[in-house]
Amino acid sequence: MKKLFTIVALAATSLIFAQDNTNSNSAPKKVTTISGMGMFSDPSQFGLSFEFEGLRCGHGHSKKSTQLVNLSFGVIEYDSGIINNINGQGGVIEIGSRQYYSKGDKLEGLYTSNYLSYGNIKFDQDFLEGKFEGNYSYFSFFSPELGYKMVFGNFTVDPFIGATWKIEIKGKGDIDNKNVDEWAPRAGIKLGFIF
C-alpha cells in the first residue's frame, strides 16, 4: 500500500510541476487546483484532491476536461453481526477525469466526472469477547459524480454528489464482505486553491 501511495504521489507531483513547452503567446497557461476534500460515502474520505487541466475538446465545443487524483484517508463502519460498530481506517486512491459544461474557457460551473478507485481499510479492535481484525479492499471503475465548481479569485468551492460501484476483493481475517454494500452513495465538498 505504501508503494502504491508513493507512486501516485510522485506522479501527481510530476504533473503539478511539469512545464508547458508551448509558446505562451499561442496557448493559455495550464491551471492546477489543489483542494482539501471531505466526502461522506462507504468508506468516507478525507484528503487532498489534485486537478490538472486537460486538452480542449475539438470541433469548436466549449467543453473542457481535466484529470484528477484524490489521495484520501478512508473510514468505514463495519457491522459484523456479533459486535456492532467496528471502525476501520485506511487509504483510498482515485484517478479520474472531469468534463465541464460551462461556456467559454473557464474551468468552473457544472461538471460530470468518473473515477478509477482503490481502497484498503484495516480493522483492529479489542473487545471483552475477543479481538476483531481484518482487511477490506475494493476496486471501482464506476464512480460517477455530478458537481458544480465555483471560483472566487484563486479559491474554489466544489460541492458534488454521485455513487460508487465497488468490486470487492475477498476479505481477510474477520472481514467476510457480507456486511458491506457494493453500491454506495457519495456526497461531499472540495475547498481549493488555483495555481
HUTA-V605259 format. One line per field, one symbol per residue. phi: phi as a letter, one per 20 degrees, with the letter a starting at -180 (. if undefined). burial: b if it has 9 or more other C-alpha atoms within 8 Angstrom, else e. A space follows every 10 residues. Layout:
phi=???
burial=???
This chain:
phi=.fffffffff ffffffefee effffebfff dcddceccce bcefccadcd ddfdeffemm fefcccdccd dcedccdddf nddeleedca cccccbccce cefnefebnf bcbbcdcccc dddbcecffq ddbrbdcbdb dccfccbbed dcmedccceb crbcddeeeg fdmeedmfdc ffdcfcbabc dcced
burial=eeeebeeeee ebeeeeeeee eeeeeeeeee ebbbbbbbbb bbbbbbbbbb bbbeeebeee ebbbbbbbbb bbbbbbbbbb eeeeebbbbb bbbbbbbbbb bbeeeeebbb bbbbbbbbbb bbbbeeeeee ebbbbbbbbb bbbbbbbbbb beeebbbbbb bbbbbbebee bbebbbbeee ebebbbbbbb bbbbe
